[in-house]
Amino acid sequence: MKPILEVSHLSKKYGSFTAVNDISFQLQRNHCIALLGTNGAGKTTTMKMIYAAASITHGRITVDGFDVKKSPSNTKRALGIVSQEDLLDGSLTVYENMIAHGLCYDIPKRELKKRTQNLLTFAGLANYDDKQISDLSGGMRRRLVLARALLNHPKVIILDEPTTGLDIQSRHVIWKKLEQLKNEGVSLLLTSHYMDEVQRLADQVLIIHRGKILASGAPDSLPAKYGYQSLEEAFLALTDFHEEDDHIVQALS
Ligand SMILES: Nc1ncnc2c1ncn2[C@@H]1O[C@H](COP(=O)(O)OP(=O)(O)OP(=O)(O)O)[C@@H](O)[C@H]1O
């Protein structure tokens, strides 16, 4: 079966600095790929090129068979975005934020209202529809952003650190929602700094360092494939972590 998302020889330069360096991968339907990398590895930049928020320096991306550069409106329709910054409008209520987002996709009004109600229920926010964004907790905001990303019935959801900063209960709620979506046929592309999140959700992990893919495989089999005991050990070794060199450890000592 054709992959729902195909990234081929993708590179991104900011001036003379190469943030993403010849990355290729394929995301199959109903699958989840997790991008694992240190701060500044190039994960967000890769995602931004997929949803056309950053230009592509070199390479090609297709979503649902459409070229991101040539058919941006078709690829936009197939994608749901949960970016690091939630970009919710603080001057609108929860319900109004959903409606405003849906209008960008030309969803007919009546259908949009129906989807909004269903998705707010799905996200556990049905009783919060008239609340201001400032009244929501961090976990509620992330659930709202996820609900908003589903309004256009996306085939692929791009999730940039979807549970960063949330308590363990809120993380579990979001994981369950994501698993439910995967079971319904949606594909996920995820970045995370949490190994447990990656182990739980991902079918495939790509370890990215300085813009390049260093290792790939299923979360359970990747460590042994590269001679390590655990995903965390593989990640630290492959991304060249040495405690004595690490500036954070030095700063703390
Ligand atoms: N608009 C920009 N202009 C110049 N450099 C940029 C820009 N955006 C990102 N970079 C640089 O590109 C590199 C990759 O950044 P990116 O945000 O993709 O990293 P990341 O892997 O998502 O990191 P994090 O885990 O911290 O979110 C970094 O060195 C960053 O400073």
The ligand as a Gaussian input file, in Angstrom:
#p B3LYP/6-31G(d) Opt

LIG

0 1
 N       13.827000      30.246000      11.592000
 C       15.055000      29.793000      11.875000
 N       16.165000      30.487000      11.524000
 C       17.391000      30.039000      11.797000
 N       17.653000      28.866000      12.434000
 C       16.597000      28.126000      12.816000
 C       15.250000      28.547000      12.566000
 N       14.411000      27.604000      13.057000
 C       15.191000      26.642000      13.597000
 N       16.498000      26.963000      13.452000
 C       17.640000      26.160000      13.896000
 O       17.541000      24.879000      13.300000
 C       17.952000      23.865000      14.214000
 C       16.849000      22.840000      14.354000
 O       15.779000      23.439000      15.081000
 P       14.424000      22.636000      15.397000
 O       13.476000      23.607000      15.987000
 O       14.008000      21.905000      14.190000
 O       14.944000      21.604000      16.496000
 P       14.129000      20.512000      17.318000
 O       14.766000      19.189000      17.048000
 O       12.687000      20.616000      17.048000
 O       14.461000      20.948000      18.819000
 P       13.540000      20.984000      20.171000
 O       13.568000      19.600000      20.723000
 O       14.295000      21.956000      21.025000
 O       12.169000      21.479000      19.802000
 C       18.330000      24.573000      15.512000
 O       19.730000      24.751000      15.542000
 C       17.618000      25.911000      15.403000
 O       18.324000      26.922000      16.095000

